[in-house]
């Protein structure tokens, strides 16, 4: 998979991620969210620490999770 394809995949993953999974009382929902987060993090590491990737992440991250 090319880097361009990986970036498209990452954007889709960020758009569809359940950002509030860690607050769920449903263990299945929590596990799915944690698994999604691990896949997002792994793909971001694979793409490298570029400003483009950081900006994409920040644009999808809800404000209440920003530090």
Residue, then its C-alpha position, 0 to 999 in steps of 0.5 A: x500500500x502506498x503512503x497516499x493510500x495509507x493517508x486516505x485509510x487513516x483519514x477514514x479511520x479518524x472520521x469513523x473512530x468512536x472518540x468517546x469509547x473509553x467512557x463506555x460502560x459496554x465492554x464490547x464497545x470499549x474493546x472495539x474503540x481500543x482496537x480502533x485506536x491501536x490501529x490508528x496509532x500504528x498507522x500514524x507511526x508507520x506514516x511518520x511524525x509529519x506535520x500533515x499527519x499531526x494536522x489531520x489527527x488534530x482536525x478529527x480529534x474532539x476538542x474535549x480530548x485536546x490537551 
